[in-house]
Amino acid sequence: MIGNFLWVVVLLALFTAFFLKVIYIRGKYYLVDHLILSLFMHSFLLLSLSLYYLLEFYINGGDGHNSIFGVITLVAIPLYAFLSMKRYYKQGWFKTFLKYLLLSFYQLMILSIFVVFVIMVSLLIY
C-alpha cells in the first residue's frame, strides 16, 4: 500500500496544476507553467518532511515530542508555498493569500479523496 502512494503525489501535483490554471485564468500562463510550480511546491514538501524525519530520528532519537524541527517544518512548508505563489504570479499579498487558502483547502480535499482511493485499490489488489 505504501508503494502506491507515489501515485497520490503525482496525481496531487497534476490536479494542483489544473486548479492553479483555474484560479489564475486571466494570467497568460500555460498549464505546464502551473505544473512546474506545483512540482516545486511538492518537491519542497517531500524534501522538508524527509529532512525533518532524519533530524528527528538521529538527533532526538525518534521521540518527536516538543521538537523544534517539527515547528520549523510546519512553518516552512506553508510559507514556501505562499511566497512561491506570490513571487511567481506577481499579485498582491491579499489576493495571493486568498488564492493560497483556496488552494490549501482544495489540496486537502483532493488528498483525502486520493488517499482513500489508493487504500481501497490496494486492499482490492492485495
Buried (B, 14 or more C-beta within 10 A) or exposed (E): EEEEBEEBBEBBBBBBBBBBBEBBEEBEBEEEBBBBBBBBBBEBBEEBEEBBBEBBEEEBEEEEEEBEBBEBBEEBBEEBBBEBBBEBBEBEEEEBBEBBEEBEEBBEEBBEBBEEBBBEEBEEEE
